[in-house]
């Protein structure tokens, strides 16, 4: 796949066949159907009493009030009737009504989506760039001091739980009067965008450190697989500088696993980092998920699970369609 000609024009990617696109889309759709089925039946076995959440006096509420409440929630209906209503709601993008928040689930998800994407997306952008650079340099200079130090640090941070790293950073910064939680401070005199930026610096750095370690290790492994390939030897024999061989020939091939990881990470971006959002009181989907488990708030958990799964499935589909374009070797006959 590598092109050893230092000055040749780049090869144009071949378009995907319609059969390949339809096959990948059908697989994604089948996965989504399975998720919808699991999302309905799995959460029906969870413990939880919505009556205790809705009724003002819990178990001591009037029996007639509880009966009317169960009818309103639809939990007295047969399972097949509930499933039919569930599919009908999904067709209208209705994810139900939150038991604990007393709001539509979709409104809660959309409200928490932007803070989560802002936090996790920023960390992912920083981490992918830094991690790819560190990993490529470490793998290209295998056995050097830079490789040993960067690899050891990457393994250490990759093995460290995000919540633990966040707590350590928060404790250290608190000694200097820094590390404020939340997304904004009502008492701040700064512009809103600057106040948000100030609050997101620390949690973004915590997330980015973990992401950098992951991308660095993957990229280093890919470079190690490529560094002794024949086309690189040919490129060196043509007199190309070592850095140019790495940048123009080795990295395009070594980036393929990283591209797959990037798309998978993009799918999980919307899920947020639950532990980091809790440690730093960030009002995103990760914190919303934690709050939903305390009830448990079954409709909210259902909506979040379906939303997260759909995001991952969609990003995996994009990766499946992009990878054959970047590397024709992964195309199926």
Phi, psi and omega in degrees: 000329182290151179249114183276354180279115185294335185242006182290157178289143180295144181284132180285133180292142178283141179291154179285147175285152180297324180297320180294316180298315180296322180294317179292320179295320178296320178296319178295319180295319177297320178296320179295320177298317177299319179297319179298316179296313179296324181296325180283308188282327182297317184283351176284344180262359178287143174288154179153143182234103181294337180298322181293333180280319186274318185288137184293334182243019174059231183292340181272005180291160181299132182303322179295322177296318179294322179296316178295325179294317179295324177292322178296320180283344179080013183275358173270348181288154173301158186299321181293326177292317178299320180294320178297317177295324180297315178295322179295321177295317180298324179297334179256017180057035177256112182266008176101188185241126181292129179292321187271325183270345181057039179219160173299138183298319182298322178296320179295320180293315180295326179291324181271351184293313184298313177300323181292314179297321179298315182287301185289323180295317178297316179297322181292319179298313179297316186292320182296318179293311181291318182295319179295319179295313181297314182294320179293319179293319181294316180291325180290329179252049184305130179089352180283171178297322178298318179296316182295314182293312182294322180291318179296318178294321180297315179297320181297310182289327178293331180274350182274127176300142182299320183294324179292315178298319178297318179295319179298313179297319181295320179294318181295315182290330180295334177291342178251012180073023181245185176079037179295141180272177180085183181257330177216166176239114181302335182273354183289143177264003179283157170302153186302315183296325179286325177294318177298317179299319180296321182285334185269352184301308185292309179298327177295318179296320179298312179295318183296323180299317179292317179295320179302316180300318181294312181294324180295316181294318179295315182293321178299315179298320180294318179295321178298325178290332185265338195295337180253016180292154184297322183292334175286322176298319178296319179296320178293322181295336178281358176092012180288144177298152184298317179296325179290323176298318179295311187288320188269333188242312185286316186294319179305321178283320183289341182285344186301311176298326179292324177297318177299316179296322180297315180293322176296320179294323178298324176295325180274352179302318182293336178286340178071181176251101188303312185293319180293318179296326178288317181298320184258013177052043181275126188278061182247193183289332176297314178293323178297322178296317178298316180295326180291331180284343184287334183290297355282149176268092188300312180300321179291319177297319177300313181297318180294316180299316180293319180295314179296317182296317180297322179296316180294317179298317181296316180292324176295324177296317177299319178295320179297326180279332182278322185300316177297334177290318180286324183222098182299346181293338182271001179289141176269150180291000000 
